[in-house]
Amino acid sequence: MATTIIFDLGGVLVHLDWDQVCAPLADLSDQTYDTVMAEVQNGPIVESSMLGHLTPQEFHEALCAKINADISFDPFIDLWNGLLSADEDMAALVEELGSEHALALASNTDAIHLAFARKHFSVMGAFDHSFLSYEMGLLKPDPAYFHHVLYGLWASPGNCVFIDDRPENVRSARNVGIKGLVFESIEKLKSDLESVL
């Protein structure tokens, strides 16, 4: 029986809307929407930020230079945070699960999004432990990421469930012995959890 449930952040706990970021950046850029999207959806500069290799200021400068977009730092941060929005149904489910299970957060994210999430989404207060790529210097689906999580939780993999919207991340978790669930909807997640908890 699993005692610890490990949640991804974007695309699971909160909604992601890539168009909210890519459309305004493309409007500011001389490059196509698809080119901007490819860069913003975990391109090398975004990955560097999520690995903690770039400060928010360095990230802003590097990304805007790459896509040739002229936007100052504060408006860029507001735009970048437009990717995330609350999911109240998920927040309610997490609160319910937290009454019986230890909860952990495991996210490929950057300091900008994490600060915004902590300020604006009540669900962030539900977690006993947080494993954040920009603090760890590791990104899912690297198996080392999951070994780091297990070590930090002092938990055996068989006692953990990991929920992520990216199948490759779930596969990697399963490969180290963690029960993995691909998030598609809250209804399916509730059904899937019944089979592993």
VEXLUMTI-259426 format. One record per atom (N, C-alpha, C): residue in one letter; x, z, y. Coordinates in steps of 0.001 Angstrom, whole numbers, plus 500000, padded with zeros to 6 digits. Layout:
REM VEXLUMTI-259426
AXZY ...
***
This chain:
REM VEXLUMTI-259426
M500842500000498797 M500000500000500000 M500875500000501251 A500607499099502150 A501404498995503374 A501074500139504328 T502104500712504908 T501892501801505861 T502213501386507293 T503022500340507464 T503402499888508794 T502963498436508993 I502290498178510093 I501858496821510425 I502672496362511633 I503311495204511483 I504210494671512501 I503557493433513116 F503336493462514407 F502647492381515109 F503598491567515978 D503422490255515954 D503980489379516972 D503167489579518254 L503731489171519386 L503038489321520666 L502253488062521043 G502938487040521542 G502256485842522018 G501635485029520904 G500362484711521052 G499661483951520030 G499007484819518980 V499267486126519035 V498632487081518113 V497939488178518926 L498719488994519608 L498147490097520393 L497544489622521707 V498146488610522274 V497635488037523531 V497561486525523386 H496691485917524174 H496529484468524146 H497706483790524848 L498049482587524358 L499039481734525007 L498351480473525505 D498644480089526726 D498122478836527266 D499282478076527903 W499895477212527107 W501091476495527571 W500783475610528773 D499563475099528834 D499211474211529935 D499269474932531282 Q498989476239531270 Q499041477017532513 Q500452477058533102 V501445476885532252 V502833476843532721 V503290475402532932 C503015474555531943 C503588473204531952 C502971472302533010 A501667472414533231 A501024471526534203 A501576471736535618 P501629472979536128 P502183473151537479 P503666472825537566 L504432473126536494 L505855472776536524 L506043471266536522 A505227470564535750 A505314469100535718 A504951468506537075 D503998469131537750 D503623468669539101 D504783468815540085 L505602469835539866 L506742470085540747 L507976469267540355 S507936468707539152 S509085468019538581 S508938466506538701 D510076465803538583 D510015464347538509 D510002463869537061 Q509839464824536123 Q509820464490534705 Q508398464559534170 T508197463973532992 T506856463903532419 T506407465269531903 Y505110465395531754 Y504535466629531194 Y505156466927529830 D505263465902528978 D505794466109527623 D507242466574527654 T508008466055528601 T509409466481528726 T509478467939529168 V508644468301530120 V508592469696530573 V508127470604529445 M507098470189528716 M506586470989527593 M507679471221526542 A508436470190526218 A509496470325525216 A510531471348525655 E510796471396526942 E511782472348527461 E511218473761527503 V509956473887527891 V509331475198528081 V508968475847526741 Q508555475044525773 Q508190475599524467 Q509445475818523638 N510184476855523976 N511350477277523201 N512466476247523164 G512684475538524293 G513883474724524432 G515100475629524539 P516300475055524615 P517523475878524578 P517641476891525714 I517148476559526897 I517224477517528011 I516272478679527766 V515075478384527296 V514107479444526975 V514648480307525834 E515251479677524830 E515834480453523725 E516937481376524237 S517765480881525151 S518830481721525704 S518261482936526426 S517148482723527141 S516493483832527828 S515929484831526818 M515315484318525752 M514737485202524734 M515809485941523932 L517015485400523909 L518133486077523249 L518815487088524165 G518365487148525427 G518956488080526373 G520241487580527001 H520522486282526866 H521757485727527411 H521653485364528890 L520423485318529405 L520197484971530811 L519372486067531478 T519744486428532688 T518887487308533478 T517663486506533919 P516592487164534366 P515454486408534886 P515842485428535986 Q516767485831536846 Q517197484946537930 Q517954483734537382 E518822483972536415 E519571482871535794 E518641481936535048 F517634482507534385 F516660481694533659 F515901480788534629 H515421481362535716 H514708480591536737 H515561479423537229 E516807479722537569 E517685478681538106 E517963477595537070 A518248477993535835 A518609477025534798 A517431476141534410 L516260476753534245 L515100475959533826 L514667474991534924 C514629475477536158 C514207474615537259 C515203473479537484 A516491473762537300 A517495472704537423 A517326471665536321 K517036472142535118 K516899471232533973 K515736470262534150 I514613470771534650 I513432469899534791 I513284469372536223 N514272469702537056 N514285469241538449 N513004469639539193 A512698470949539149 A511528471491539837 A511990472440540931 D511475472271542123 D511864473099543269 D510795474167543498 I511077475387543009 I510151476508543179 I510983477781543272 S510669478632544222 S511451479857544415 S511127480886543339 F511917481957543311 F511893482886542179 F510534483553541973 D509975484185543001 D508731484941542816 D507564484059542384 P507341482908543018 P506270482036542522 P506522481535541094 F507806481331540763 F508132480911539394 F507746481996538387 I508041483247538713 I507702484355537812 I506190484425537606 D505426484290538684 D503965484291538561 D503493483151537664 L504091481999537854 L503719480831537056 L504081481053535581 W505288481561535346 W505760481799533975 W504860482808533254 N504417483820533965 N503543484825533361 N502130484305533130 G501794483170533744 G500483482561533502 G500287482118532070 L501368482086531297 L501267481744529871 L500413482750529104 L500447484012529520 L499856485108528745 L498526485566529334 S497559485834528443 S496292486434528886 S495771487367527797 A494947488330528203 A494496489392527301 A493556488869526217 D493605489530525066 D492662489293523974 D492033490649523646 E490883490911524220 E490253492228524081 E489808492509522650 D489404491470521924 D489003491674520527 D490190492125519684 M491345491523519938 M492535491935519198 M492947493349519592 A492834493674520867 A493178495029521312 A492320496062520595 A491049495753520392 A490154496676519690 A490555496823518234 L490933495715517588 L491365495773516191 L492638496588516056 V493573496390516962 V494830497134516917 V494575498628517074 E493699498986517978 E493367500400518174 E492784500993516890 E491928500233516237 E491326500686514974 E492393500861513892 L493289499898513770 L494343499970512754 L495320501107513036 G495544501390514313 G496495502427514686 G496060503825514307 S494778503995513998 S494305505317513582 S494748505654512158 E495145504643511385 E495519504882509982 E496914504383509628 H497513503576510487 H498796502958510149 H499768503072511320 A501066503089510986 A502088502957512017 A502095501508512483 L502266501306513770 L502248499962514335 L503573499659515034 A504056498433514828 A505288497997515482 A505072496614516089 L505804496355517160 L505782495062517826 L507104494364517532 A507035493084517146 A508247492305516874 A508067490925517489 S508740490678518611 S508445489487519397 S509694488753519850 N509651487416519739 N510591486571520467 N510059486478521895 T510700487156522811 T510196487197524183 T511341487423525152 D511026487328526425 D512030487581527456 D511611488778528306 A512514489218529160 A512255490405529972 A511094490187530934 I510904488942531386 I509829488642532334 I508472488850531679 H508277488217530533 H506988488323529838 H506727489741529344 L507768490418528885 L507566491762528360 L507131492723529466 A507760492626530628 A507377493489531753 A505931493213532168 F505552491951532214 F504180491572532572 F503194492107531545 A503525491951530257 A502630492415529190 A502429493926529255 R503500494653529477 R503389496117529534 R502553496568530719 K502606495817531790 K501863496193532994 K500381495835532886 H500065494725532205 H498712494181532278 H497886494290531002 F498505494540529850 F497758494523528589 F497784495903527940 S496628496524527850 S496539497890527314 S497008497961525868 V496893496869525124 V497288496864523714 V498765497242523544 M499571497041524574 M501004497320524461 M501285498804524254 G500321499652524629 G500517501087524457 G500289501580523044 A499890500689522145 A499521501097520787 A500706501200519839 F501888500745520280 F502980500568519324 F503987501703519345 D504322502149518129 D505301503220517959 D506723502697518150 H506947501435517805 H508272500823517902 H508127499399518426 S509124498959519184 S509151497580519677 S510498496955519349 F510449495752518786 F511651494996518449 F511584493680519212 L512409493578520252 L512299492502521224 L513558491647521162 S513364490353521013 S514497489453520807 S515549489580521900 Y515104489712523155 Y516077489730524251 Y516903491013524268 E516411492064523630 E517195493298523487 E518065493258522239 M517584492581521192 M518282492548519906 M519350491460519835 G519203490405520649 G520099489257520528 G519844488465519268 L518606488556518759 L518214487848517537 L516843487233517744 L516620486079517112 L515333485402517185 L514757485201515798 K513451485452515653 K512763484987514453 K512869483464514422 P513022482834513264 P512921483375511906 P514234483811511273 D515268484089512032 D516533484556511471 D516274485778510571 P516680485721509289 P516473486885508423 P517086488168508996 A518167488024509754 A518802489211510351 A517842489941511285 Y516935489199511900 Y515921489809512770 Y515089490810511970 F514634490373510810 F513755491231509999 F514520492392509368 H515773492172509002 H516579493290508503 H516752494342509610 H516939493887510837 H517065494796511979 H515774495601512163 V514635494933512031 V513345495622512164 V513198496688511081 L513482496316509847 L513340497272508742 L514265498472508930 Y515495498214509383 Y516437499300509630 Y515917500204510739 G515386499586511798 G514874500365512918 G513665501210512554 L512857500691511640 L511676501427511178 L512017502434510089 W513211502275509507 W513605503078508348 W512530502940507263 A512153501681507013 A511042501397506089 A511482500417505023 S510883500537503849 S511118499545502807 S510225498344503080 P510689497132502785 P509902495942503106 P508524495928502451 G508424496469501251 G507142496475500549 G506083497330501204 N506506498217502129 N505554499070502831 N505171498519504199 C505547497264504465 C505288496664505768 C504487495365505637 V503643495127506645 V502940493855506796 V503347493268508139 F503683491978508147 F504075491292509374 F503074490183509674 I502609490145510925 I501605489166511353 I502185488314512473 D502183486985512281 D502740486064513276 D501940484765513213 D501882484060514336 D501162482782514345 D502033481612513901 R503323481845513713 R504218480765513291 R504556480906511808 P504162479943510995 P504396480045509540 P505859480239509175 E506784479630509934 E508205479762509580 E508683481208509750 N508105481936510694 N508469483340510869 N507917484185509728 V506704483878509309 V506085484605508196 V506857484340506904 R507272483104506688 R508061482781505486 R509352483587505455 S510018483685506593 S511274484432506657 S511048485909506349 A509967486479506892 A509644487886506595 A509386488078505104 R508641487153504525 R508359487248503083 R509646487178502261 N510593486371502735 N511850486202501999 N512682487483501959 V512437488407502887 V513139489691502824 V512247490773502205 G511096490380501682 G510244491309500930 G509077491896501686 I508908491504502961 I507789492004503762 I506543491184503438 K505402491852503350 K504150491118503198 K503875490378504505 G503682489073504456 G503517488286505670 G502169487609505744 L501556487649506917 L500266487000507158 L500386486057508342 V499938484811508154 V499900483855509258 V498606484063510024 F498729484346511326 F497549484595512146 F496900483277512543 E495602483150512226 E494821481984512623 E493603482388513448 S492990483498513098 S491847484035513834 S491711485514513493 I490996486237514336 I490801487665514062 I489996487851512779 E488982487006512578 E488148487139511383 E488987486969510120 K489837485954510098 K490678485721508919 K491693486850508768 L492222487345509889 L493191488436509819 L492555489677509192 K491341490007509601 K490669491176509016 K490524491018507512 S490148489828507070 S490000489557505649 S491339489637504930 D492398489047505546 D493724489079504943 D494256490506504843 L494006491314505864 L494499492696505853 L493855493515504750 E492599493240504465 E491913493968503393 E492610493787502052 S493274492647501880 S493925492367500595 S495305493009500473 V495876493467501607 V497238494010501546 V497342495477501970 L496304496016502584 L496353497411503035 L495708498344502028 
***
